[in-house]
Amino acid sequence: MGNVHKPGLQVRTSKDLVHWECSAKSALQGNWDKDFLSWVGQNGASATTWAPTVIKQNGLYYMFHGVITDSITPGQPTACIALAIASGPTGPFYPAVTAASKEPVIAEKLSALGVSYAQSVLVRYAWSSSKTKNTASYKTLDAENSGSASWNGGFGAIDPEFVSDVSDGRLETVKIGNNDCYAVTYGSWKGGIALMYVDAVSLKPVDAAGNELDAPADTVDGAFGTLIAGGAGAAFEGAQVIYNKNTGYYYIFVSMGDLNNDYRVGVGRSKLLTGPYLDASGNDMKFTMPGIAAAYHAYGSKIIGASAVKDELSWRCPGGESILRSQDGKILFASHSRTNFLPGYYFYLQIRQMFFTSDGWPVLNQNEYYNGSDERLFPLTAEEIAGTYDSILTSRGSGTRTYTPYGGSPVDCNAFDGVPAESAEMTLNADGTIGGKKYKGTWRVSVDDGYTVTISLTKADGKNLGTFTGYVLRATDWARRGRGPRKTLTFTTIDANNDAESGEYFFGNKR
């Protein structure tokens, strides 16, 4: 993990993903790639990077990492993603071009693979077209990125991530020409989220015919990627695409908005790796018109966002998500969050468990992961589930309002993502009815498995809100204030039925 602040790429290790130890050394340990530093206007003393992704294969560890700065020309940022290699998971990671000369074990393994590197850069970005010899590479929307104060063109070269299958943990292999390649996503505001390919052995970028390149992908047309989400200036970043063989869908997760004020994670899915990716409301998450892109907060089903549960420590601005499969088969969703109880310069790193509904949509246990043997899907009776819950129904839109976060000053932000959604008390009665001041309706738990729950929700006045499907399971509510019991039941559902709240999530914890 890492951030822009020096020295970056902090390493923490855990045996259970609950208790963590922090390494005294960073992953890179000062081993910066000279081309990377030159492109983003840094030197060894000022060097920064963030949002790495690491894979292990052939006995080595490979890291893509990147950063965007305007150190060269204020207001005209440059960005770069580079490859680094290590013999162990905690580093030191060396630039690919020098790694073989740093450690004999790296040299031996690369030689056995028949791999050598002429340079370390995967892909670059520049605000000014004069920065690159191949301006065609930035014509993502039929308009050059010419430094015209527009964020419409060019993929921001940050936030790299491999595409993997969460049903088995394997990286997705794609045949490009005659070459086996891995799919990689990257990008941010401006041109949006890109999908590109790298050789499955060397991790070098490939051209449209699958030929390995010993040059940055942005220097060759057809190598730097194609648009799959965002674009036209929409503030999407930190994307990850996963595949789930059990559902037959690819899923794109994007962080969107202002990191400090209205950040959240949206999700869409597609039968094809290349898209189109539609959220559960049926909206395409790729934008080609600035007018539509300006309303980007309304796109991407809100799998996690700002929320405030009564009498609990609560969270806002979740994002920077990473999704992985654990060795024991759990699908885990890691992200960073700011809070509603500390100033914005404090943030937390959190892990939650993810599940997929029977119709193929991801849902989160909104409580933090605790590695308990009971945090799984297993049968519960209606009598066990019945009780009073603090529930939250997500909502999306493009409207704005002024909001004052804890310890901060008033800011203009998205009214749906910046302002935490407040919980409403709701009772699931054992007879299958729902009671409460805000919500009514009916609910049922599957007699076949005892954990699939369906909630037909209405407002108190009877207006239909939709049908939500998901799961109920045991959880530990770490955010409860005081010393009371934290073991509870939680439900997590989504409405994907093309009705009033289609595309929204509904979840809650039992009191």
Phi, psi and omega in degrees: 000163181183166180217180184291337185285140181298151353275358176077161175054056174296146180245126173234146182233152181208147175265343184228003181064018175240313179258129189234147173241139183260128178286147178281350182240148177281168181292321183273329178052042175081006181269080184266144176280129185295324179291322176301310181297317182298318184294325183259009173070040180238169172228180184302330181279328184258000190300139177219158173199169181204175171046059178281162168226139186231137171234157174246129172200151179054032177078008179234163178246129184243129181238130163260134177215155183205167179206156174235133180218166169240038182293330182284307178226111180307131180087354178233081188291155170235152181218156183205141172244131182234159178257133175230152187229142179221162176267351179219162187292336182262002178092190005288142175267130181250149173307139184307323185292336181246355189302319183296332181276351184268324182221130179303324182294324177293316179300318181296315183289320178294322178296319179296330179276348184073031185246133170221162186234133174268340178196171189246354189276132175278305184201152181232167175218147174216138176296318183267130181293341179288349181283338183237149179282345185240077182295340178299335181297341183255009178276060183286336180229039180059029176212125180298147171278091190256018180071034185265029181062023177246138178264025189278334188238154177087130178279127174291121187277073175220174171057054178288149177202139176280152174269126181229164177261112184285353177283337179220356177084001183276148174289143178286124178257130182237136178274115175246113190063236176256012188252136172280126185229158170261147174270137180228135172255152174199174173120174182201209180308187186067245186287346175104201183266128184252151172244122178227179185229147177230152177301136187287347178258306185274338187066018172286150175295155178237156176274185185296340179265001179089008179281134178295145179246136172259043181205159177301144185298333183289351179273354183230121177301138179087357182255335189275354173116169177235153183288129176236343178200157181070210182100170178056030176090000179294140184276066172259142176200184174053040186280152169217133174253130174237159172243148173231105182301332182287335178256338181082014182241150162266146181232135173249131175246132179229143169269138185221155175096194179274126184307326186267341192234318184217039178288147172192173183249130175245154183224145172218172182217162181206152173283344182242145178301323184276000180093186007285146177262117182250138173283178185288355172267356181091010181276134174286129183271008173256133184244138176238357180233127181305325181298319178287319182299330180297339180260028189300334180298340181275357185249150181087110181302134191277084181292334172204138180206191180290134180211156179222103179270137184305133176063026179230155166292132188231169195234154175214166177055046175287145179176194183062038191291147170226134185240131182213165176253129180280169181295335179263017170090006177278147175259121189242144185238110180256143179202166171255154182216149164264177190234168171258017181225000175221156177302160188296342179281355169267137174214159184240150170256128188228155176233136177228155179268140183244145177229166176240132181288170181296336177260016166086028176248140179282141174226150180251141157291109188290352174273150181295146181297139179230006176059033179272148180294341181264359177275073183203172180273112176212161191298137172229151178269162177300326180292323178291323183285325185305142179153186182265132183236147166268115190242152179227129174252121181287159175211154182226155177178175183253002180290160180236161174200169177269133181221143178248105178289162182305128176072008184242189178255159179302137179225150171274126184212173176296131185292340185259334182253335179276325182269120182300136175288126182270144183285156175235138179288135182214139180248124171268106181280150183297338180276004177093005177262162179242133179236157178152166181287330185259321186238147171228184176132203180224160177214158175207151174249141184299133176282346181280319183239340177079009178221345174282123184242141176237127182239118173263108192253138172229162169288168181300333180276003177096354180294131184291134176251342177130178179244122185249134181234139179181224187223157170238137183204168177282149182208167172244121183267088183295338188275356180296134179285155177080194186250016180292172180297140181254346176291134184205182168251147177226148171241148180217119189220164176221146174261111178237038188249016176058042177236205192305314182249031181303131180095353181263156177257150178222123184212165180184164178244142177285138179286000000 
